[in-house]
Amino acid sequence: MRRGSIVQLIVIGVLAGAIASAFALIPGWLPQPASREAGRIDFVFWFVTGICIFVFSIVAAVSVFAVWKFRAKPDDDSDGPPIHGHTGLEILWTAVPTLLVTSIAIVSAIVLAKDDAEGANPLRVDVTAQQFFWSYRYPEYGNKASDILRLPVNRSVVLRMTSKDVIHSFWVPEFRQKQDVVPGIHPTLHITPNRVGTYPVVCTELCGVGHALMRSRVIVMKAGAFAKWAAKKGPS
Ligand SMILES: [Cu+2]
């Protein structure tokens, strides 16, 4: 291959990579993370996206270059010259994807294990899903009931989930994690909210005619404000 061709391939690849990166970064696809776990999940997301952009740049460069340099004339119906194996190239295109997929698996496994680990002194909240609403109870505070999930900031939380009827799925986009709530089993989800604010709780498993309306809110509060609210008697 001529040096000029390699330079052209690299220029096309860099251009394709720049356009793909702009599409990935500029629109702000994800809401601002609001938990420690979300930060780690975002890291995996961008790690994988970076690898995708890298692979896309190579494929786009070779495709554009081939269309540009080796275009057949309109009346040329002949086959191209046959291609025989190239051991070096075959080793390369097996080794590189193996390396990339293995690194994604390792990074994902580490993040999954860390996100699933319970922090010190976690606050337990019982979450009940049913057609078509969410409700919450706080065993540490006399089983206080609430229709809104209130959580203290910077404290590890364990949600213990129950479904009364069909399969639902708990999701707060700002916390990133999703958890299916299957009747008969009680999955848990560990969250450490790290930003005060109000975020939506969404059911992400089609659960019946009211599924689209099965929404609630989570309010992440300062520790003092949460303690004050939790100490108040009666539902709120
Ligand atoms: Cu639902």
Residues whose N, C-alpha, C, O or C-beta is under 5 A from the ligand:
A	BS01	CU	H168 C203 E205 L206 C207 H211 M214
